[in-house]
Amino acid sequence: MTNTKLHDCKNQPVAVGDIVRVISLSQDFIKSFPADERILFESMIGNFFKIIDLDEYGQACVVREWHDEQGLPQTHVIALDPEEMEKM
């Protein structure tokens, strides 16, 4: 993990526990998932998430949760770059 402070797209400091709005996600990232999951990630844009952790690269991690076709809970932890989030 880096020792630098984490910032959002407006250079505001962010930390675990802060609420951020996802303002963009890399299309390469989205396309790395099966087509039926891509819409789940695209639906994150514009929505609010709590930073739950920092990954080994110092990126802010948020969780996307949903239920699959069988009603089973599914989750993905997503690491956001500063330009992908805005602190609320």
C-alpha positions in Angstrom: 0.0 0.0 0.0 1.2 3.5 -0.7 1.6 6.1 2.0 0.0 8.9 0.0 -3.3 10.3 0.9 -6.3 9.1 -1.1 -8.3 11.8 -3.0 -11.4 12.0 -5.2 -11.9 13.7 -8.5 -12.0 17.1 -6.9 -8.8 16.4 -4.9 -10.9 16.1 -1.6 -9.3 13.6 0.8 -11.3 10.3 1.2 -11.0 7.6 3.8 -12.6 4.3 4.9 -16.2 5.1 5.9 -16.7 8.0 3.6 -19.6 8.0 1.1 -18.6 8.5 -2.6 -20.6 8.8 -5.8 -19.2 6.8 -8.6 -18.9 9.2 -11.5 -17.3 6.8 -14.1 -15.8 3.3 -14.5 -13.3 2.2 -17.0 -14.9 0.6 -20.1 -12.0 -1.9 -20.2 -12.9 -2.8 -16.6 -16.6 -3.2 -17.4 -15.9 -5.2 -20.6 -13.7 -7.6 -18.6 -16.9 -9.1 -17.1 -19.6 -11.4 -18.8 -22.2 -9.4 -20.6 -24.9 -10.3 -18.1 -22.8 -8.7 -15.3 -21.8 -5.5 -17.2 -25.1 -3.8 -16.6 -24.6 -4.2 -12.8 -21.4 -2.3 -13.0 -22.7 0.3 -15.4 -25.6 0.9 -12.9 -23.1 1.9 -10.3 -22.4 5.2 -12.1 -24.2 8.0 -10.4 -24.9 6.0 -7.3 -23.5 6.3 -3.8 -21.3 3.8 -2.0 -19.4 3.6 1.3 -15.7 3.1 1.2 -15.2 -0.2 3.0 -11.4 -0.6 2.7 -8.3 0.4 0.8 -6.7 -2.2 -1.4 -3.0 -3.1 -1.6 -2.5 -0.3 -4.1 -4.2 2.3 -1.9 -7.4 2.5 -4.0 -10.8 3.0 -2.3 -12.9 -0.2 -2.3 -16.7 -0.2 -2.5 -19.1 -3.2 -2.6 -21.7 -3.8 -5.3 -24.4 -6.3 -4.1 -27.2 -7.9 -6.0 -29.2 -11.1 -6.2 -28.7 -13.5 -9.1 -31.5 -15.3 -11.1 -31.8 -17.9 -8.4 -32.2 -15.2 -5.7 -28.8 -15.9 -4.3 -26.8 -12.9 -3.0 -23.8 -11.9 -5.0 -21.1 -9.3 -4.4 -18.2 -7.6 -6.1 -15.6 -5.4 -4.4 -14.5 -2.7 -6.7 -11.4 -0.5 -6.3 -11.9 3.0 -7.6 -9.4 5.4 -9.0 -9.6 9.0 -7.8 -11.1 10.2 -11.1 -13.9 7.6 -10.7 -15.4 8.9 -7.5 -16.6 12.1 -5.8 -16.8 12.4 -2.0 -20.2 13.4 -0.7 
